[in-house]
Amino acid sequence: MIGLSGLHSIAHWAAKPDDVFLTEYQAERLSYILSICQLLDNHCESSGDVTEWLRESNPSFVFANKPPLEIMSGDSVSDLKRVASWLLSVDSI
């Protein structure tokens, strides 16, 4: 979701955290993902509620009846921005 090329990168990061370097693209994606996590934490009572929201189809025009996780997994940073903006605009989910 943050634009890594594979599990090898994650394993390398875990083994050598001082060697971690994020591209501008990865840093921007990570920023939106962290914002979405915080917003979901504010909106949801439990991690089960978060999981359910991420995986269920959402009828909002923003999601076009797709699960938010599917939108967030796209290649475009604008998809993550769209999810974060939607979460900022609603009082509850």
C-alpha positions, 0 to 999 in steps of 0.5 A, a space after each residue: 500500500 505504500 508502494 514497496 516492490 515486495 516483501 524483501 523491502 519490508 524484511 530489509 527495513 526490519 533488519 536494518 531500520 537505519 538504511 530505510 529511505 522513502 521516496 517522495 511517493 512512498 512518504 506521501 502515501 504513508 502520510 495519507 495512510 497514517 491520516 486515514 488510520 487516525 481518522 478511523 481510530 476517531 470514528 470507530 469503537 474497535 479494530 473490528 469496526 475498522 476492519 469491517 469498514 475497510 472491507 465492506 462495499 461503501 455506497 458513497 459516490 466516493 467509493 462507487 460501491 467498492 470497499 475502501 481498502 480496494 480504493 486505498 490499494 490503487 496506484 494513485 496517491 489521489 485515491 488515498 487522498 480521496 478516502 482521507 478527505 471523505 473521512 474528514 467530511 463525515 461525522 460517523 461511519 
